[in-house]
Amino acid sequence: MTRVAGWGGVPAVDACERVGEALSEVCRPASLTRGLGRSYGDASLPAQAGATVASTRLGDCVLLFDREKGVLRAEAGFRLSQLDALTRPAGWVSPVVPGTHHVTLGGMVAADIHGKNHHVAGCFGAHVRSLLIQVADGRELEIGPDREPELFAATLGGMGLTGHILEVEVALLAIARPWLVIEVEPAPDLLALVAALRTASRAWPYTVAWADALARGARLGRGIVIKGRWAEPGEAPAASPVRSCVDSRLAVPFDLPSWVLAPTSIRIFDAIFYRAHCWTAGRRVVHPDRFFHTLDSIRDWNRMYGKRGFVQHQSVLPAAAGDEYMVRYFETIVRHSGASFLTVVKDCGAEGRGLLSFPRPGVSIALDLPMRGAATQALVDALNRLVLETGGRIYLAKDALTRREHFLAMEPRLAAFDAVRRAWDPERRLRSALSVRLFGDAA
Ligand SMILES: Cc1cc2nc3c(=O)[nH]c(=O)nc-3n(C[C@H](O)[C@H](O)[C@H](O)COP(=O)(O)OP(=O)(O)OC[C@H]3O[C@@H](n4cnc5c(N)ncnc54)[C@H](O)[C@@H]3O)c2cc1C
């Protein structure tokens, strides 16, 4: 038995983790599959404490890398950090990346992850050409946009509930130079921040904003917008950065005491972070990992939240709802003293193919919240009521505390997802702690 948890550390359960190189043997029909456990809440946890979970972390072989066409096929446990090291020097990168490179291809598909370029590139699943999947009765099938398209669509963002992804084939993105040109722009308040983000997204392929969730009054939601694009010849060296600049030896060695990330220290951190970026505003060329995976530069940074851990709440507020909802969202955080160390705001583009994929046109807000029991639950409830009013939704890969009634009200697509699941897994053999909490599966 090992203690397994998502990245936030809550909840954590004892589970029997099966690890091995031959994925089709490791992934047996009735157990959930997990990658590197970088989803935050209970998505990668078994439905029941003590049950078996299959880990893909040793199944990481590359099966094909076509350097001419930019196509990669690999086993589901192949990590984004490995992909970067292999393909970037050859002029190809993953078309969509999350904020950490410690994720597996299987996890990227199962969460249908989005990146800072969602407004132009959609989710990872939009670039997946084919998957080898083992469904609940043990059969292995090759699926894709034209082969078993319903099962394929349900698997993108299906959080591992449609089958075990064994292999992933993805079309890569060609780049001229393996360096990023970035530009940093401060914004004095929330509405200015969102306006600057939207303007930036019209001209830049990668955009993201960081907001100070504890600033009050006229400075509510102040922050910085960071824009990026791959460098052109003449702007940066042709040589690839030798190694990742974010995999340093800097690490948080143990769970820090909870006062370290108390509201006062977070307020001070946020204020310093904002000022520091005001001073460094402007354009420069950086190592791509510095832009895409900044947080990876401190190993085990989740330990800063101490033994009680933390949860993340990420939601998308549809553009049609109007910006006043964003103001109400930030006022709710301030009212609940919901200190968030890093509040990330992104511009989402069109909805993709995945039946339960998270993004839809609008603004996504992601908060890290130190776990404070009932107070944190009350804040998540309040935020979810607001998300519901706007017709928005939450991101399953980041969720730990959403109540089932809120999820059902947010997710009219669930019936279509359930229909596919019924067709391929009528007994719901594939379950997770998340599917018990939100989808009504038996424990
Ligand atoms: C610092 C940080 C930044 C992040 N930034 C972003 C971001 O910008 N955008 C974004 O979209 N996400 C982001 N995430 C979330 C992360 O990308 C996803 O949760 C991703 O799924 C994690 O991959 P993993 O391999 O660790 O999967 P796990 O966390 O182990 O599993 C995630 C889900 O995928 C399922 N799964 C995993 N492998 C398989 C498989 N082989 N077959 C079937 N199901 C499988 C699991 O059952 C589970 O439901 C971030 C996470 C962290 C920690």
Ligand as a Chemical Component Dictionary entry (heavy atoms), coordinates in Angstrom:
data_LIG
# 
_chem_comp.id                   LIG 
_chem_comp.type                 NON-POLYMER 
_chem_comp.pdbx_formal_charge   0 
_chem_comp.three_letter_code    LIG 
# 
loop_
_chem_comp_atom.comp_id 
_chem_comp_atom.atom_id 
_chem_comp_atom.alt_atom_id 
_chem_comp_atom.type_symbol 
_chem_comp_atom.charge 
_chem_comp_atom.model_Cartn_x 
_chem_comp_atom.model_Cartn_y 
_chem_comp_atom.model_Cartn_z 
_chem_comp_atom.pdbx_ordinal 
LIG C1  C1  C 0 1.854  23.248 -11.591 1  
LIG C2  C2  C 0 0.746  22.705 -12.449 2  
LIG C3  C3  C 0 0.326  23.447 -13.525 3  
LIG C4  C4  C 0 -0.711 22.968 -14.344 4  
LIG N1  N1  N 0 -1.094 23.731 -15.404 5  
LIG C5  C5  C 0 -2.102 23.302 -16.207 6  
LIG C6  C6  C 0 -2.501 24.055 -17.343 7  
LIG O1  O1  O 0 -1.945 25.115 -17.635 8  
LIG N2  N2  N 0 -3.497 23.557 -18.119 9  
LIG C7  C7  C 0 -4.096 22.364 -17.842 10 
LIG O2  O2  O 0 -5.002 21.963 -18.595 11 
LIG N3  N3  N 0 -3.736 21.625 -16.780 12 
LIG C8  C8  C 0 -2.754 22.059 -15.959 13 
LIG N4  N4  N 0 -2.366 21.309 -14.885 14 
LIG C9  C9  C 0 -3.056 20.020 -14.642 15 
LIG C10 C10 C 0 -2.363 18.850 -15.345 16 
LIG O3  O3  O 0 -1.897 19.213 -16.606 17 
LIG C11 C11 C 0 -3.375 17.725 -15.539 18 
LIG O4  O4  O 0 -3.988 17.395 -14.333 19 
LIG C12 C12 C 0 -2.761 16.446 -16.126 20 
LIG O5  O5  O 0 -3.805 15.544 -16.347 21 
LIG C13 C13 C 0 -1.759 15.796 -15.182 22 
LIG O6  O6  O 0 -1.123 14.711 -15.843 23 
LIG P1  P1  P 0 -0.632 13.422 -15.045 24 
LIG O7  O7  O 0 0.107  12.581 -15.999 25 
LIG O8  O8  O 0 0.040  13.811 -13.786 26 
LIG O9  O9  O 0 -2.038 12.728 -14.749 27 
LIG P2  P2  P 0 -2.695 12.341 -13.332 28 
LIG O10 O10 O 0 -2.823 13.553 -12.497 29 
LIG O11 O11 O 0 -2.001 11.180 -12.755 30 
LIG O12 O12 O 0 -4.157 11.904 -13.829 31 
LIG C14 C14 C 0 -5.052 12.899 -14.286 32 
LIG C15 C15 C 0 -6.302 12.219 -14.845 33 
LIG O13 O13 O 0 -5.948 11.506 -16.026 34 
LIG C16 C16 C 0 -6.268 10.131 -15.901 35 
LIG N5  N5  N 0 -5.190 9.397  -16.571 36 
LIG C17 C17 C 0 -3.853 9.586  -16.465 37 
LIG N6  N6  N 0 -3.184 8.743  -17.284 38 
LIG C18 C18 C 0 -4.128 8.005  -17.904 39 
LIG C19 C19 C 0 -4.075 6.954  -18.879 40 
LIG N7  N7  N 0 -2.928 6.484  -19.359 41 
LIG N8  N8  N 0 -5.242 6.424  -19.297 42 
LIG C20 C20 C 0 -6.431 6.894  -18.857 43 
LIG N9  N9  N 0 -6.541 7.887  -17.929 44 
LIG C21 C21 C 0 -5.401 8.423  -17.468 45 
LIG C22 C22 C 0 -6.342 9.859  -14.404 46 
LIG O14 O14 O 0 -7.220 8.792  -14.119 47 
LIG C23 C23 C 0 -6.895 11.187 -13.892 48 
LIG O15 O15 O 0 -8.290 11.215 -14.007 49 
LIG C24 C24 C 0 -1.332 21.734 -14.053 50 
LIG C25 C25 C 0 -0.887 20.976 -12.955 51 
LIG C26 C26 C 0 0.142  21.452 -12.160 52 
LIG C27 C27 C 0 0.593  20.634 -10.997 53 
# 
loop_
_chem_comp_bond.comp_id 
_chem_comp_bond.atom_id_1 
_chem_comp_bond.atom_id_2 
_chem_comp_bond.value_order 
_chem_comp_bond.pdbx_ordinal 
LIG C1  C2  SING 1  
LIG C2  C3  SING 2  
LIG C2  C26 DOUB 3  
LIG C3  C4  DOUB 4  
LIG C4  N1  SING 5  
LIG C4  C24 SING 6  
LIG N1  C5  DOUB 7  
LIG C5  C6  SING 8  
LIG C5  C8  SING 9  
LIG C6  O1  DOUB 10 
LIG C6  N2  SING 11 
LIG N2  C7  SING 12 
LIG C7  O2  DOUB 13 
LIG C7  N3  SING 14 
LIG N3  C8  DOUB 15 
LIG C8  N4  SING 16 
LIG N4  C9  SING 17 
LIG N4  C24 SING 18 
LIG C9  C10 SING 19 
LIG C10 O3  SING 20 
LIG C10 C11 SING 21 
LIG C11 O4  SING 22 
LIG C11 C12 SING 23 
LIG C12 O5  SING 24 
LIG C12 C13 SING 25 
LIG C13 O6  SING 26 
LIG O6  P1  SING 27 
LIG P1  O7  DOUB 28 
LIG P1  O8  SING 29 
LIG P1  O9  SING 30 
LIG O9  P2  SING 31 
LIG P2  O10 DOUB 32 
LIG P2  O11 SING 33 
LIG P2  O12 SING 34 
LIG O12 C14 SING 35 
LIG C14 C15 SING 36 
LIG C15 O13 SING 37 
LIG C15 C23 SING 38 
LIG O13 C16 SING 39 
LIG C16 N5  SING 40 
LIG C16 C22 SING 41 
LIG N5  C17 SING 42 
LIG N5  C21 SING 43 
LIG C17 N6  DOUB 44 
LIG N6  C18 SING 45 
LIG C18 C19 SING 46 
LIG C18 C21 DOUB 47 
LIG C19 N7  SING 48 
LIG C19 N8  DOUB 49 
LIG N8  C20 SING 50 
LIG C20 N9  DOUB 51 
LIG N9  C21 SING 52 
LIG C22 O14 SING 53 
LIG C22 C23 SING 54 
LIG C23 O15 SING 55 
LIG C24 C25 DOUB 56 
LIG C25 C26 SING 57 
LIG C26 C27 SING 58 
# 
